[in-house]
Structure formats: C-alpha cells, structure tokens
Amino acid sequence: MRSWLKELRLQKGLTQYQVSEVAEIERSYYTMIEQGNRNPSVWVAKRIASSLGFEWTIFFENQCNETRQKQAI
C-alpha cells in the first residue's frame, strides 16, 4: 500500500474521485494505484503528482525501495 499517497491526499482534503478527475483517470484505477495494486505510467504519475503537489518520480523511487525491503526480509 502507498500509505504516503493516501496520507497526502487526505491532508489536501481530497477524495479519490477528486484526484482521479484532475488526473484524468478512472477512480478505480487511482484506487488501485493508491493501494499499491497497480503502478502508474509516467504520464499518470505526472498527473497525480501535479494534482497533489509532489514530485512524480517518487512513485518509482518508492517502488524500488519497497521491492528492496521485501527482498531483504
């Protein structure tokens, strides 16, 4: 799960639907990204990051870190 993404969205007072509308993606797709079940494309990562005000590359940095953490266990 991308708890950092959910926390950021909640801090901004936005719903999943609102973020998905701004990012021009389906809410269900955004939900899967937030839950960590799907990885966004670069285009989608940029759209979500723009709507929430963070650097889009964090999606891919966290993915790498999470993968390394799982391998270390």
Beta strands, then each sheet from edge to edge (+ up, - down):
end
